Amino acid sequence: MPSQQETSAWRPQVPGVVEVFHAHFTEHAYPMHVHDAWTLLIVDDGAVRYDLNRRERGTPHDTVSLLPPQVPHNGSPATAHGFRKRVLYLDAPQLDASLIGPAVDAPDMADPLLRRRVGQLHAALAHPGDELEAESRLALIGERLRAHLRPRHAADRSTSDHPKPDRGAALARTLRELLDERLLEGLTLDEASTLVHAHPTHLVRAFSTAFGIAPHQYLTSRRVDRARRLLLDGRSPAEVATRAGFYDQAHLTRHFKRVVGVTPGRYAGRPAGRDRPATRD
């Protein structure tokens, strides 16, 4: 098989994520090197063999691998057809330095839920305008990683990471009010956390428990509702995207179709012989 190299990399506008890197390699082998960030790796096809701190490791497709900062490692294909991977480089403060040792000892985690969340985070990071979703998913991923690396304290975390019922309901209501107020300009999870004086993970869990929907899903559905009204007023999808708080028309179309089942253009279509209502300012 001829050597193949397909890569893409970008820096998303999401606090805590230094870089997103997707690659397909058939023969490339990484020399020993280090990163100043946490390396969160999933392999979608094939497998990677690597040495971490002088110990041989591997990444079958159903695992999540976490390589700590400043620890030497390499990497090479473990199958004849190479590997396809997706990597998130997380800012060092995202995980406490005390977790470096446990990550060196057990970097590969067979956790379907964690893997699914990492994949969902990659999907969110690929689309500008979905920063709140990405931040929410990153918060839950961080919680899951800490649970793997500090299993002895799982009981303590289960208590501290989940707000008490009354406190949680109050947090959820406050966050919903903030999201309603910032429908168009949006709200980052870090901003919300600062405003209500609560940890981001607490906020996500409290909101989801109280309302049965994640904060980013709530914000998106409110924006889609606004878009529906604007479309029925006769405005174009491009104009509606801006007026409903979406990044651009493609961002509107993707979420609108997911929620409503049709594209904005088809939704706004009128049966023959019917006049569109007059456009209102």
Secondary structure, DSSP 8 states (H G I E B T S, - for coil): ----EEEEEE--SSTTEEEEEEEEESS--EEEE--SSEEEEEEEEE-EEEEETTEEEEE-TT-EEEE-TT--EEEEESSTT-EEEEEEEE-GGGS-GGGHHHHHH--EE--HHHHHHHHHHHHHHTSTT-HHHHHHHHHHHHHHHHHHH-GGGHHHHHHHSS--HHHHHHHHHHHHHHHHHTTTT---HHHHHHHHT--HHHHHHHHHHHHSS-HHHHHHHHHHHHHHHHHHTT--HHHHHHHTT-SSHHHHHHHHHHHHSS-HHHHT---TT--------
